[in-house]
Amino acid sequence: INKEAIHAAGYVEDIGHQEILGRIAGVEWTATMLMTPGLKVVHLSTHKSLIEAAKYVTCSNVLEKLKLAHNSLTAWGLKSPRIAVAALNPHGGEGGLLGREEIEEIQPAVAQAVAAGIDVYGPLPADSVFNRAIAGEFDVVLALYHDQGHIAIKVHDFHQSVTATLGIPFIRTSVDHGTAFDIAGTGTADPAGTHAALEAAITLASGNLSRA
């Protein structure tokens, strides 16, 4: 979906795939997960401005997304997924010197998730947590806003990055790149993302998600 195009056409109720499918399915909680070989990222929020995304970092929201990530990954075959939570502020907040969200919102959510039997770590500084996940220390990272997760995925492997929607009662995957109207009909589009999305859908539908 090209979000600007659908809004220009007057369809303004939903801003993207996640919101449309969540409304159709009648579910309260959904999340976007980006996957590329060696890295998986679930987003706390996606279609919010940066200032609104920061306000969305609350204990209850973080906890619900951790539960959703754990349950979805388990259902897709990744048993006892190791989830790392990225920090919101630089250096993880530096003990409150650079922001208190880590202390007041994220840490309590992580503690409650651990008490519920979820394998969660964090909050961990965002400048290192994705590298640690790529090295195999974690199965998935909970990113706290759109670009925090998208940049990590696309720098690691842009062409094979795929998005999947968590929380809906059916499998939905898609390419992670945009609609690229500027090259439509030119024969220059790279189909690698489409191939990866189809392969991801098969993997999730068969319940064979692995740590690879």
Disulfide bonds with the S-S distance in Angstrom:
none
